[in-house]
Amino acid sequence: MPKPNLGGRPEIGPKVEIRLPADIAARIAELAKEEGVNRSEMIRRLLREALAAHT
């Protein structure tokens, strides 16, 4: 049975859960606040930048 549409933001890809050391999580939160985005978006941006640097 499909999940009911509860509104909100559409999914943009598979959900990935990770655990981070407290210092890294805090730094990501700081960067997100500075950029005016949420932590998830900040993590996506940081990962894109890191991956682009390795290609």
Phi, psi and omega in degrees: 000128181292151177290142177290148178283113181262010182081194179086191184288136177290151177295143179248359180167184181292147177282132178234124179254136178223160173249137181237148172299150185304321182294322178290317179299320179294319180294320177297318179298319177298312180298318180299317179297316179300322182273350180074032178233169177277171183299320181301315179295321179296318178297317178301315181297315181296319178294318178301315180298315181296317180293321179296327180290342182255012179243000000 
